[in-house]
Each structure stands twice: as structure tokens, then as C-alpha cells.
């Protein structure tokens, strides 16, 4: 293993352990804020993947960019769905489509 690859593997392992430790200590009341921040980072990942996929030096960069765009998009959409589900109980069960109902959106 070359020195640069070994350092990259160490940094990846450190980031995984540190990320798990930080996320596991987040209070349940801050989950929505944490998901919002993660959605923003997923947007940055998608933009970086588009930049990489636009035509790198070799075809591996383009393939990696396409995979990055796909995975980043799935993560962002999943984050928005999870945020919507977390915020659902806070609205009292009344969504945007329930405003015109005579029973106030209750089922």
C-alpha cells in the first residue's frame, strides 16, 4: 500500500468513527436540524458529482461522478422524506391538502 492510500484509509476510518460518535450523542429534539444539515451536505455531494461526471481526465472519473450523483440524490431525497415524517406529528396531522376539508384534516 502506498503512503497516500494508507493515509486516505486512515482518514476514512477516523471519519466513520467520529461521525458515528457525534450522531449517536445528538438529542432526539435535534434530529430535524441534523437531517437538514445532512440534506445540505448531500446537495454539495451532488454538485461535486456533476462536476466530476462532466468529463474528467479518464472514464473512471465519469463513472464515479455518475455513481456519486445517483447516491447523493437518493440520500437527499431520503433525507427530505425522513424530515417530512419527523415534522408530520408537529403539524397536528394537518397537511397542506387538508386545509379545505370541513373536519379540519382529521380522519
N, C-alpha and C positions, 0 to 999 in steps of 0.2 A: 504494500500500500504506500502510495506517495504521501509526502508530508501534508500537502494541501487537502487531499482527500481525507486523511485521518483527522485533520482539524475540522473539516466540514462535518464528519460523522460525530465527532465530539460535540460540536455546537448544536447539531440536530438533537442529540440525546439530551443535552442540557436544556434546550428549549422545550422539549416534550415534558421533562420532569418539572421544570419551573412553571410551565403553563398549567399542568395538572394541579400542582400545589396551589397556585393562585386561584384557579377557578373553583377548586374544592372548598376554599375558605370564603367564598362570596356568600353573603347573607341572602336568603330567599327573596327579600324585598328588592334586591338589586338585580335580579335576573333579567328584567326587561332592559335595564340600562346596559347590562353586559351583552345581551343579544343585539342591541342597537349598535354598539361599538364593533361587534364582530361582523355585522352586516356591512358596515363602512369599510372594514378591512377586506371583506370579500369583494367589494366593489373595486378596491385597489388591485386585488389579485386579478380580477377580470380584465382591467385596463392593461396591466402588465402582460397578461397572456395575449391580448390583442396585439400589443406592441411586438411581442416575441413571434407571434404567428404571421405577422405581415410579411415575413421573408427574411429570415436570419441568414447566417453565413452558410449553414448546411440544412439539409432536410430534417435533421433531428430537432433543430430549434423550432421549426414549423410544426412538427408533430407534437412536441412538448407544449408549445403555445396553444394548440387546439385542445389538448387534454386539460391544460390549465384553465382555459376559458370554460370548458364544459363542467369541470369540477367546481370552479368558483361560482358559476351561475347556479348550479344545483345547491351549493351551500348557502348562497344568498337567498334563493327562493325558500329553502327550508327554514332559514332564519326568520324570514318575514312571516311564514306560516306559523312558526312557533311563537313569535311575538304577538301575532293576532290572537292565537289561542290563549296566551297568558293574559292579554288585555281584555278578553271576552267577558270574564266574570266581573271585571271592574265597571263595565258599562251597564250592569244590571240586566244583561240578556237582551238589550235592545240594540239592534244593529241599524245601519243606515236604511235598509229596505223595510224596516218595521215602523217607520215614522208615520205612515199614513194609515196604519191599522187602528181599528176602533178599540181594540183591547190593549193598546199601548205596547204591543210587541210581545205580550206574554202568551205562552202556549199552554 
